[in-house]
Amino acid sequence: DLTQMTFGISRDDAEREFLLQYVDERILPSNPFQTMDPQGVGRLVRMATREGRASRPTLSVGICGEHGGDASSIEICHNAGLNYVSCSPFRVPAARIGAAHAFINNGN
C-alpha cells in the first residue's frame, strides 16, 4: 500500500509494536493507516492524479480501503480530484457524510 511504502513500515508490525504509542504521545497526529497523511501520502496522491491526467485527461482515479471510509481522507481525495472512494459496507454511511462535507467545504 502507498501508506506503508511512504512511511516505510508494515501496518501489522507498526500497530502491534509502536504506532499506537506514537499517536498517544503525539509523535504522529493520527494513525496514518486510518486517516491519510495530507503532507505525505496526500501529496503523492495529488501528484499521481495530476501527472496521470496530464498524460490521459479522462483517467479515472480512486482509492479503496480504510481511507475510503474516513472523512478527513475523503476530503483530501476530493481536493486531489479523485473520482471515487471505496470502503467496506459498514463504513459507507460515514463515507457518504464525509463526501458531502468535502463538497460543501470545497465545492465541485
C-alpha positions in Angstrom: 0.0 0.0 0.0 1.0 3.6 -0.6 0.9 4.4 3.1 3.2 1.5 4.0 5.7 2.5 1.3 5.6 6.2 2.2 6.2 5.6 5.9 8.5 2.6 5.2 6.6 0.5 7.8 4.4 -2.6 7.8 1.0 -1.8 9.2 0.8 -5.1 11.1 4.2 -4.7 12.7 3.8 -1.0 13.4 0.3 -1.2 15.0 1.5 -4.2 17.1 4.8 -2.7 18.2 4.8 1.1 18.3 2.4 3.1 16.1 -0.4 3.5 18.7 2.1 4.7 21.2 3.3 7.3 18.7 -0.2 8.6 18.3 -0.8 8.6 22.1 2.5 10.5 22.6 1.6 12.9 19.7 4.6 11.9 17.6 2.0 11.4 14.9 -1.3 13.2 14.8 -3.3 10.1 14.0 -2.8 6.6 12.8 -1.7 7.0 9.1 -3.4 3.8 8.2 -6.8 5.1 9.3 -6.5 8.8 8.3 -4.5 9.8 5.3 -1.4 12.0 6.0 -2.1 15.1 3.9 1.6 16.2 3.6 3.0 12.8 2.7 0.5 10.3 1.2 -1.9 13.0 0.3 0.8 14.8 -1.6 1.7 11.7 -3.5 -2.0 11.1 -4.4 -2.3 14.7 -5.7 0.9 14.3 -7.7 -0.1 10.9 -9.2 -3.6 12.2 -10.1 -2.2 15.4 -11.7 0.5 13.5 -13.6 -1.8 10.7 -14.7 -4.4 13.1 -16.0 -1.7 15.2 -17.8 -1.0 12.0 -19.8 -4.6 10.8 -20.0 -7.2 13.5 -19.2 -10.0 11.0 -18.8 -8.2 8.9 -16.3 -10.5 7.7 -13.5 -8.7 7.8 -10.1 -9.9 6.4 -6.8 -8.9 4.8 -3.6 -10.1 1.8 -1.7 -9.6 0.6 1.8 -9.8 2.2 5.2 -9.0 5.7 3.9 -12.1 5.4 1.7 -14.3 5.5 4.8 -12.6 8.2 6.7 -14.0 11.8 6.4 -10.6 13.6 6.6 -9.1 11.2 4.0 -12.1 11.7 1.7 -11.7 15.4 1.8 -8.0 15.0 0.8 -9.2 12.8 -2.1 -11.9 15.2 -3.1 -9.3 18.1 -3.2 -6.9 15.9 -5.2 -9.7 15.4 -7.8 -10.3 11.7 -7.3 -13.4 10.3 -8.9 -14.3 7.8 -6.2 -13.5 6.2 -2.9 -14.4 2.6 -2.0 -14.7 1.2 1.5 -16.2 -1.7 3.4 -20.0 -1.7 3.7 -20.2 -0.7 7.4 -18.2 2.5 6.6 -20.4 3.6 3.7 -22.7 5.9 5.8 -19.6 7.8 7.2 -18.1 7.9 3.8 -21.2 9.5 2.3 -21.3 12.1 5.1 -17.5 12.7 4.6 -18.1 13.2 0.8 -20.9 15.6 1.4 -18.8 17.6 3.8 -15.9 17.7 1.4 -18.3 19.0 -1.3 -19.8 21.6 0.9 -16.4 22.8 2.3 -14.6 22.9 -1.1 -17.2 22.8 -3.9 -17.2 20.8 -7.1 
